[in-house]
Amino acid sequence: MNIAHVALWTRNLDAQVHFWQTVFGGQSNERYFSKNRPGFESHFITLSDGPTIELMTVPDLPDSPSHPEFVGWAHIALNVGSKADVDRMAEQARVSNTLLSAPRMTGDGYYEAVIADPDGNRIELVGE
């Protein structure tokens, strides 16, 4: 058993597609426009390995909770390769002002940095 895809709601579908393509080298399919649910649009982003990311939007999408910890998914962690890859991507995020936590060894044994996507969702960059 494995995860087929994970889904993320967004107000700015184009910004999210651009983020996943430029930061993670993701490949996007054509934009999907639902005939059954007017206003629903999505893209699937395929990464080099692992599940795909479904980016979804609808008109009048409500705000996310104001606190970074709430009931529901907390973050997504992506293995980006080596510790050097984590460092490189963290530096790119620092320059673009999206770095939330600098690279470090965590108590549970991961070398990681934390960045934010265009909507502020937390993404852990993990390296071996």
Secondary structure, DSSP 8 states (H G I E B T S, - for coil): ----EEEEE-S-HHHHHHHHHHHH--EE---EE-SSSTT-EEEEEE-SSS-EEEEEE-TT-----SSS--SS---EEEEEESHHHHHHHHHHHHHTT-EEEEEEE-TTS-EEEEEE-TT--EEEEEE-
